[in-house]
Amino acid sequence: MASQEPQELPERLKGEEPAPPSKNALKKAQKEKEKQEKAAKRQEQERLEKAKADANDTAKHLYGKLPDGIVQQGDKKVLPPTKLRDLSPSLEGQEVTIRARVHNARTQSAKLAFLDLRQRTELIQAVIAEGGEDGVSRQMVKWTGGLSRESIVLVTGLIQVPREPIHSATISNLELHLQRVYVVSEGPVQLPMQVKDAMRPPPTEEEEKEGQVDSQGTPIVLLNTRLDNRVLSLRTPTDQAIFQINTAVCELYREFMLKNQFQELQTPKIAGAATEGGSGVFELNYFGSPAYLTQSPQFYKQMAIAGDMERVFEIGPVFRAENSNTARHLTEFTGLDFEMEIQESWEEIIDFAEALLIFIFKGLQSRCQYWMSVIQREYPDAGNFKIPEGRAPRLKFSEGIQMLKDAGIEASADEDISTTNEKSLGRLIRTRFSTDLFFLTHYPTSARPFYTHLSPTTPHLTHSYDAFMRGQEIVSGAQRIHDPAALTARMRSMEPPLDPDSNGFRHYVNAFRMGCPPHGGGGFGLNRVTMLWLGLGNIRQATLFPRDPGRTAP
């Protein structure tokens, strides 16, 4: 390859010195240098002033961040924490220690600041002022007034009765005058939503369309925003109380069952066949073979009865692969199920289900008055549920359909009742019988699963029932087929047919081939009962971490 001649370098690169900076550039550089020097001098001055202030801060031992968020054992001045619910005017002038969240913090002046302290369902105002016997400093006042919302603090102070009620606090007749303030866990400066803005019911679909703020300029916190930030929404007093109601329903249910000699079960949630039939089931690849998340503990309850357990119940998860994006449906919920031997009549099951529901409702009224009062701050009609004086109304399915038709509402006796018609029937029942609880019985075979016992006199009907709250179905139950020949015939008559000898069904069917007494039972969803009892707008509000077709997190 031929060599190339070296290229001629530009004149400036041959050794010519670069041009000196212009006067404007020099002047700009000088200004920048002076600016940096002033900033450094100011920072140093602020550091010195802070150091001097800290050195002169006689109260620095009275506030700050706790190591590991724990009070050291050697600190004799910090009392055991007191619950806000235990405070009363009788404690006026006494010193108490409280661990709570900072609901709000504001500085009134260099000498005065306020904290709104929240502890689950209660809120109290706390005041910190310069001076006092403990020698609160201005630095302490400033630090306290600047605490981030949702920080957890451990404070000690004197209980005082204010001159006028503090309407912004649930404990309006007391005030806490702070002497010591320690941070246990610091909250972030920026939150995805404010707890105080979520302390009212979520908006309806129409309200969601109107904008991000209400007529007073307060941010509207949508239900999805609350669910996306569930840890924050759970801190609202109403949510705290709602899940206490959930707890109470489970407690009352278990109490009633044990009192009536029922035995608690813990059944598998993975099965070889869909217990309810149909397509609403989650299929799994179970080590190369198909398996399903159980739609209910139905098979196992019945097999337990065949195993001479006589009366059984369960509280556990239930899975439904139904693409229903409604206010009352979930793909996973907590089911409360029971099964029992029948002695004389299949209506023993309905009698038991009614007694169970009445026990739970009356228990909620008598045992949960405090939690109900908290919920009623946002939902004034919560718990406004009409319990029947005597036996709850029981109508045959056909009678309920006729009642709708008599009211001019279109309905069919050959298929399951629609949600809209359920609610309409509930209003008619409430008007006629003055109750929010009623039963429909004898559903058509097309509306019931294969294991439901057929009526011996009217084979197209079943020995089945549903219980309704406020016009919405909560309990579904029936007598079950216990005769193996009748069960297998019923399975093969389904569309599509079910094979009683398949791997998914053979153990279930064999339980009846080995002899099984007449039996029946029912089941209901915890979350729906709580929703309807409280009059909430959406079942997700009564579900800790809801699962629906569009939500698998958090």
Buried (B, 14 or more C-beta within 10 A) or exposed (E): EEEEEEEEEEEEEEEEEEEEEEEEEEEEEEEEEEEEEEEEEEEEEEEEEEEEBEEEBEBBEBBEEBEEBEBEEEEEEBEEBBEBEEBEEEBEEEBBBBBBBBBBBEBEEEBBBBBBBBBBBBBBBBBBBBEBEBEBBBBBBBBBBEBBBBBBBBBBBBBBEEEEEBEEBBBBBBBBBBBBBBBBEBBEEEBEBBBBBBBBBBBEEEEBEEEEEBEEEEBBBBBEBBBBBBEBBBBBBBBBBBBBBBBBBBEBBBEBBEEBEBEEBEBEEEBBBBBBBEEBBBEEEEEEEEBBBBBBBBBBBBBBBBEEBBBBBBBBEBBBBBEBEEBBBBBBBBBBBBBBBBEEEBBBBBEBBBEBBBBBBEBBBEEBEEBBEBBBBBBEEBBBBBEBEEEBBBBBBBBBBBBBEEEEBEBEBEEBBEBEBBBBBBEBBBEEBEBBBBBBBBBBBEBBBBBBBBBEEEEEBBBBBBBBBBBBBBBBBBBBBBBBEEBBEBBEEEEEEBBBEEEBBBEBBBBBBEEBEBBBBBBBBBBBBBBBBBBBBBBBBBBEEBBBEEBEEE
